[in-house]
Amino acid sequence: MRRKSKAPPAPLPQRLGVDPVHLRLPVTGGPWPTVRAYLAERLPAAAAERVDALLDARGVVGQDGRPVEPDEPFRPGAHLWFYRELPAEVPVPFELEVLHRDEHLVVVDKPHFLATTPRGRHVVETALSRLRHALALPALSPAHRLDRLTAGLAMFVVRPEDRGAYQTLFRDRLVHKEYQAVAPYDPALELPRTVRSHIVKERGEIAARELDAPPNSESRIDLVERRGGLGRYRLRPSTGRTHQLRLHMSGLGVPILGDPVYPVVLPEPAPDDFRRPLQLLSAVVEFTDPLSGRRCRFESRRTLSAWSDPDGWDAAPSTAPSTPRSAPPSA
């Protein structure tokens, strides 16, 4: 199998932490007499006027950084870059706190509602874009996934050559992870317990499903304390399936507060509705650093608002879906 060639360095810098679009003209050539003709066909979502405006504004550049002229001939295999039109995004009004930074790793305490990486309508308002821009680290990349609705610890790798080492930690289950959750208290539910099931998440579907098949997911669930009809739970996943903890808690009959998907998919709230955040927090990550050999432990400084202020979480618009604690993390 022929290996895909690596793209050359982009001659355009990132904009607000977002990479420029990269296109390569077909190496086999084609029927297009000019670059403009190719772009007008290659970018069907953009009207011809958009292509013309980009070219007239000298907004499409080649590998040498020189703007492409509107009548420039088509050159097979040429590399092009330009800035895409960013979607309109509602700013997520919560801070992203950096807990640790060294030459290899950045660890942050992510708020609810902030996506980890660009996807769909969330591009600039993501942890990755914010960090690339604020820390001047254009090559920063995620070491793992953390849902947009989940708050807490997320890890990013500074250098591309180190990314595989940290991603392997998660793939090989060498990272100890602890989550906190607030959910209904059920006196009939025997805890602690280990939940195992086979989870599938189909592309394009909002909710994951459990099938009658050999387990591919495992979560340890403990009740830490109860207060009236609510419980605060410690969740320790040993696998990392999409929505695993949310699905396992719902399956036990104690769905996590603020979950818009489990047990029932609810209508999507307005983009500027930051009320009733999902009460799930990535609270602890612990691992042996694959590059330094040092044992690392990081703890979130956030608490879950449904536990610290249940009436306020349930009734009022949230200005701080998770509030920092004073205890510092250790590494």
C-alpha positions as CSV (number, residue, x, y, z in Angstrom):
1,M,0.0,0.0,0.0
2,R,1.3,3.4,-1.0
3,R,1.9,5.6,2.0
4,K,0.3,9.0,2.1
5,S,2.9,11.7,1.8
6,K,3.2,14.2,4.7
7,A,2.0,17.7,4.0
8,P,4.7,20.4,4.0
9,P,4.7,23.0,6.8
10,A,1.8,25.5,6.4
11,P,3.0,29.0,5.2
12,L,0.1,30.6,7.0
13,P,0.0,30.8,10.8
14,Q,-2.9,29.6,12.9
15,R,-5.8,32.0,13.4
16,L,-7.2,31.9,17.0
17,G,-5.6,28.5,17.4
18,V,-7.2,27.1,14.3
19,D,-5.1,25.7,11.4
20,P,-5.6,27.0,7.9
21,V,-7.2,24.7,5.4
22,H,-4.8,22.6,3.4
23,L,-5.6,21.3,-0.1
24,R,-3.4,19.4,-2.5
25,L,-4.3,19.5,-6.2
26,P,-4.6,16.0,-7.8
27,V,-1.2,14.7,-8.8
28,T,-2.8,13.0,-11.8
29,G,-4.0,16.3,-13.2
30,G,-7.6,16.8,-14.4
31,P,-9.9,18.9,-16.6
32,W,-9.4,22.1,-14.7
33,P,-7.6,24.9,-16.6
34,T,-7.0,27.1,-13.5
35,V,-6.8,26.8,-9.8
36,R,-10.0,28.8,-9.6
37,A,-11.9,26.2,-11.6
38,Y,-10.6,23.4,-9.3
39,L,-11.6,25.3,-6.1
40,A,-15.0,26.1,-7.4
41,E,-15.6,22.4,-8.0
42,R,-13.7,21.1,-5.0
43,L,-15.5,23.4,-2.5
44,P,-19.2,22.8,-3.4
45,A,-20.3,24.3,0.0
46,A,-18.7,27.6,-1.0
47,A,-20.3,29.6,-3.8
48,A,-18.2,30.7,-6.8
49,E,-18.3,34.2,-5.4
50,R,-16.6,32.9,-2.2
51,V,-13.8,31.4,-4.2
52,D,-13.5,34.6,-6.3
53,A,-13.4,36.7,-3.1
54,L,-10.7,34.5,-1.6
55,L,-8.5,34.8,-4.7
56,D,-9.2,38.5,-5.2
57,A,-8.2,39.1,-1.6
58,R,-5.0,37.1,-2.2
59,G,-6.2,34.7,0.5
60,V,-5.1,31.5,-1.1
61,V,-1.3,30.8,-1.0
62,G,1.0,28.2,-2.3
63,Q,3.8,26.3,-0.5
64,D,6.2,29.3,-0.9
65,G,3.6,31.6,0.7
66,R,3.0,33.4,-2.5
67,P,-0.7,34.3,-3.1
68,V,-2.3,32.4,-5.9
69,E,-3.6,34.6,-8.7
70,P,-7.2,34.2,-10.0
71,D,-6.1,33.1,-13.4
72,E,-3.2,30.9,-12.2
73,P,-2.9,27.7,-14.2
74,F,-3.7,24.4,-12.5
75,R,-0.5,22.6,-11.4
76,P,-0.9,18.9,-10.5
77,G,0.2,18.1,-7.0
78,A,0.5,21.7,-5.9
79,H,-0.3,22.5,-2.2
80,L,-2.6,25.3,-1.3
81,W,-3.6,26.9,2.0
82,F,-6.3,29.4,3.0
83,Y,-8.4,30.4,6.0
84,R,-11.8,28.9,6.3
85,E,-14.8,31.0,7.2
86,L,-15.3,30.2,10.9
87,P,-18.8,29.4,12.2
88,A,-20.5,31.9,14.5
89,E,-19.9,30.6,18.0
90,V,-21.4,31.7,21.3
91,P,-18.4,32.3,23.7
92,V,-18.2,29.8,26.5
93,P,-18.0,32.2,29.5
94,F,-15.9,30.0,31.8
95,E,-12.1,30.0,32.3
96,L,-9.8,27.1,31.2
97,E,-7.2,26.7,34.0
98,V,-3.7,25.4,33.3
99,L,-2.6,23.2,36.1
100,H,0.7,22.0,34.7
101,R,2.9,22.8,31.8
102,D,6.4,21.5,30.8
103,E,8.2,20.9,27.6
104,H,6.1,17.8,26.9
105,L,2.7,18.1,28.5
106,V,0.0,20.6,29.3
107,V,-2.7,19.6,31.9
108,V,-5.8,21.7,32.2
109,D,-8.9,21.9,34.3
110,K,-11.7,22.2,31.7
111,P,-15.1,23.8,32.4
112,H,-18.4,22.3,31.4
113,F,-19.6,23.2,27.9
114,L,-16.2,23.8,26.4
115,A,-15.3,21.2,23.8
116,T,-11.9,19.6,24.0
117,T,-11.1,19.8,20.2
118,P,-12.6,21.4,17.2
119,R,-15.6,19.5,15.8
120,G,-18.8,20.6,14.1
121,R,-19.9,24.0,15.2
122,H,-17.3,24.2,18.0
123,V,-14.0,25.4,16.5
124,V,-12.6,28.4,18.2
125,E,-14.5,27.8,21.5
126,T,-12.6,24.7,22.3
127,A,-9.8,23.9,24.8
128,L,-7.3,23.1,22.1
129,S,-7.8,26.3,20.1
130,R,-7.8,28.4,23.3
131,L,-4.5,26.8,24.5
132,R,-2.8,27.0,21.1
133,H,-3.5,30.7,20.9
134,A,-3.0,31.6,24.6
135,L,0.2,29.6,25.1
136,A,1.6,30.1,21.6
137,L,1.9,26.3,21.1
138,P,0.6,25.8,17.5
139,A,1.6,22.1,17.5
140,L,-0.3,21.3,20.7
141,S,-2.5,18.1,20.4
142,P,-4.9,16.2,22.7
143,A,-3.6,13.1,24.5
144,H,-7.1,11.8,25.0
145,R,-10.8,12.7,24.7
146,L,-13.0,14.4,27.2
147,D,-16.7,15.2,26.4
148,R,-17.7,18.8,25.9
149,L,-20.3,18.5,28.7
150,T,-17.8,16.9,31.2
151,A,-15.6,19.2,33.3
152,G,-12.2,18.5,34.7
153,L,-8.8,17.2,33.7
154,A,-7.7,17.1,30.1
155,M,-4.1,16.4,28.9
156,F,-2.4,17.9,25.8
157,V,0.9,17.0,24.2
158,V,3.3,19.9,23.3
159,R,5.4,18.2,20.6
160,P,4.0,16.0,17.8
161,E,6.8,13.5,18.2
162,D,5.7,12.9,21.9
163,R,2.0,12.4,21.1
164,G,2.2,8.6,20.5
165,A,3.9,8.0,23.9
166,Y,1.1,9.7,25.9
167,Q,-1.8,8.3,23.7
168,T,-0.3,4.8,24.3
169,L,-0.8,5.3,28.0
170,F,-4.5,5.7,27.5
171,R,-4.7,2.9,24.9
172,D,-3.0,0.5,27.2
173,R,-5.0,1.5,30.2
174,L,-1.9,2.7,32.1
175,V,-3.7,5.9,33.4
176,H,-5.6,5.7,36.6
177,K,-8.7,7.9,36.2
178,E,-11.3,8.9,38.8
179,Y,-14.4,10.8,38.2
180,Q,-17.0,12.4,40.5
181,A,-20.7,12.5,39.7
182,V,-23.9,13.7,41.4
183,A,-26.9,11.5,40.8
184,P,-30.1,10.4,42.6
185,Y,-29.6,8.2,45.7
186,D,-31.3,4.8,45.6
187,P,-31.1,2.9,48.9
188,A,-31.9,-0.3,47.1
189,L,-28.8,0.0,44.9
190,E,-25.9,-2.1,46.3
191,L,-22.6,-0.3,46.1
192,P,-19.7,-0.5,45.5
193,R,-20.0,-2.6,42.3
194,T,-18.3,-3.1,39.0
195,V,-20.4,-2.6,35.9
196,R,-19.4,-4.4,32.7
197,S,-21.2,-4.2,29.3
198,H,-20.7,-4.1,25.6
199,I,-21.0,-0.5,24.4
200,V,-21.4,0.6,20.8
201,K,-21.6,4.2,19.5
202,E,-22.6,4.6,15.9
203,R,-21.5,7.6,13.9
204,G,-24.3,10.1,13.5
205,E,-26.2,8.8,16.6
206,I,-26.3,10.9,19.7
207,A,-26.6,8.1,22.3
208,A,-24.5,5.0,22.7
209,R,-26.1,1.6,23.3
210,E,-25.4,-1.5,25.2
211,L,-25.6,-4.8,23.4
212,D,-25.9,-8.4,24.6
213,A,-22.3,-9.3,23.7
214,P,-19.0,-9.8,25.5
215,P,-18.1,-6.8,27.6
216,N,-15.8,-4.1,26.2
217,S,-16.3,-1.6,29.0
218,E,-15.8,-1.7,32.8
219,S,-16.5,0.9,35.5
220,R,-16.1,0.7,39.3
221,I,-18.9,2.7,41.0
222,D,-18.8,3.8,44.7
223,L,-21.1,6.0,46.7
224,V,-19.0,8.6,48.6
225,E,-21.8,10.3,50.5
226,R,-25.5,11.0,50.4
227,R,-27.5,14.1,51.1
228,G,-31.3,13.7,51.0
229,G,-32.2,12.3,47.7
230,L,-28.8,12.9,46.1
231,G,-25.6,10.9,46.1
232,R,-22.0,11.9,45.3
233,Y,-20.3,9.0,43.5
234,R,-16.8,8.1,42.7
235,L,-16.4,6.5,39.2
236,R,-13.3,4.6,38.2
237,P,-13.4,3.5,34.5
238,S,-10.8,0.9,33.4
239,T,-11.8,1.4,29.8
240,G,-12.6,4.5,27.8
241,R,-15.7,3.9,25.7
242,T,-17.7,6.9,24.5
243,H,-20.3,8.0,27.2
244,Q,-19.3,4.9,29.2
245,L,-19.8,6.4,32.7
246,R,-23.0,8.2,31.7
247,L,-24.5,5.0,30.2
248,H,-23.5,2.8,33.2
249,M,-25.0,5.2,35.8
250,S,-28.2,5.4,33.8
251,G,-28.3,1.6,33.5
252,L,-28.2,1.4,37.3
253,G,-31.2,3.6,37.5
254,V,-29.3,6.7,38.8
255,P,-28.6,8.8,35.8
256,I,-26.2,11.7,36.3
257,L,-27.8,15.0,36.9
258,G,-28.0,17.3,33.9
259,D,-27.5,14.5,31.4
260,P,-29.4,15.4,28.2
261,V,-28.9,12.0,26.6
262,Y,-29.3,9.3,29.2
263,P,-31.8,7.8,29.9
264,V,-33.8,9.9,27.3
265,V,-32.4,12.2,24.6
266,L,-33.7,15.7,25.3
267,P,-34.1,18.5,22.8
268,E,-30.8,20.4,22.3
269,P,-30.7,23.6,24.4
270,A,-29.9,27.0,22.9
271,P,-26.2,27.6,22.3
272,D,-26.2,30.2,25.0
273,D,-28.0,28.1,27.6
274,F,-25.4,27.2,30.2
275,R,-27.8,26.1,32.9
276,R,-27.9,22.7,34.6
277,P,-24.4,21.5,33.5
278,L,-23.8,17.7,33.5
279,Q,-22.7,16.8,37.0
280,L,-19.7,14.7,35.9
281,L,-16.1,15.7,36.7
282,S,-12.8,14.2,35.6
283,A,-11.3,14.6,39.1
284,V,-8.0,12.6,39.1
285,V,-5.5,11.3,36.6
286,E,-2.4,9.4,37.7
287,F,0.3,7.8,35.6
288,T,4.0,7.2,35.1
289,D,5.3,9.7,32.6
290,P,6.5,7.7,29.6
291,L,9.4,10.2,28.9
292,S,10.7,11.1,32.3
293,G,9.7,8.0,34.2
294,R,8.3,10.3,37.0
295,R,5.0,9.3,38.7
296,C,2.4,12.1,38.1
297,R,-0.9,12.7,39.8
298,F,-3.2,15.6,39.0
299,E,-6.4,16.6,40.8
300,S,-9.1,18.9,39.5
301,R,-9.7,22.1,41.5
302,R,-13.4,22.0,40.6
303,T,-16.5,20.9,42.5
304,L,-19.9,20.0,41.1
305,S,-22.5,22.7,41.6
306,A,-25.4,20.4,42.1
307,W,-23.7,19.1,45.3
308,S,-22.4,22.4,46.6
309,D,-25.5,24.4,45.7
310,P,-28.3,22.1,44.5
311,D,-31.0,24.7,44.6
312,G,-29.0,27.2,42.6
313,W,-28.0,24.5,40.1
314,D,-31.6,23.4,39.5
315,A,-33.3,26.8,39.4
316,A,-31.0,29.6,38.1
317,P,-28.8,30.3,35.1
318,S,-25.3,29.1,35.9
319,T,-22.5,31.6,35.9
320,A,-20.0,29.0,37.3
321,P,-21.0,25.4,36.4
322,S,-18.0,24.1,38.4
323,T,-16.2,26.1,41.0
324,P,-12.5,25.9,41.8
325,R,-11.3,24.5,45.1
326,S,-8.3,25.8,46.9
327,A,-6.4,22.5,47.1
328,P,-3.6,22.5,44.6
329,P,-2.8,19.5,42.4
330,S,0.4,17.6,42.7
331,A,2.7,16.2,40.0
